[in-house]
Amino acid sequence: MKSVWRLGSLLVAGTVAATVLGGIAPASASSSASEETCLVDAINAARASAGEPPLLVNADLRDVARGWSQTMLSSGHIYHDTNLSNVAPTTGRASARTSGSGRPAATSPRRS
């Protein structure tokens, strides 16, 4: 359980750092790609230390995320894409919802 919290903390810290540092100056495409690689490598290192398998990058989903990042950059605001379910690639599994949806990520089992 401690390793799960450590992994979650790393993800939050990485996201905050990327948001803060990313807001300083627009990054070039090549530096963005290398920053993405560094973030994935850091996440996978934390997963490995917790005995978890590495995550793989879905190139189609990455491209959707990059496009939405450009949209938010152009508007000067950070907000959710309400059309995400129509533009995100499907992988045979239900897509995860982003924060701010107003619904919990998981529900407790029903009791009889």
ZIVEN-V170937 format. One record per backbone hydrogen bond with DSSP energy under -0.5 kcal/mol. NH is the residue of the N-H (numbers start at 1). CO is the residue of the C=O. If there is no record, write none. Layout:
# ZIVEN-V170937
NH_CO + NH_CO
This chain:
# ZIVEN-V170937
5_1 + 6_2 + 7_3 + 8_4 + 9_5 + 10_6 + 11_7 + 12_8 + 13_9 + 14_10 + 15_11 + 16_12 + 17_13 + 18_14 + 19_15 + 20_16 + 21_17 + 22_18 + 23_19 + 24_21 + 25_21 + 32_28 + 33_29 + 34_30 + 35_31 + 36_32 + 37_33 + 38_34 + 39_35 + 40_36 + 41_37 + 42_38 + 43_39 + 44_40 + 45_41 + 46_42 + 47_43 + 48_44 + 49_45 + 50_46 + 51_48 + 52_47 + 59_57 + 62_58 + 63_59 + 64_60 + 65_61 + 66_62 + 67_63 + 68_64 + 69_65 + 70_66 + 71_67 + 72_68 + 73_69 + 74_70 + 75_71 + 76_72 + 77_72 + 79_77 + 82_80 + 84_81 + 86_83 + 87_83 + 87_84 + 88_84 + 91_93 + 101_98
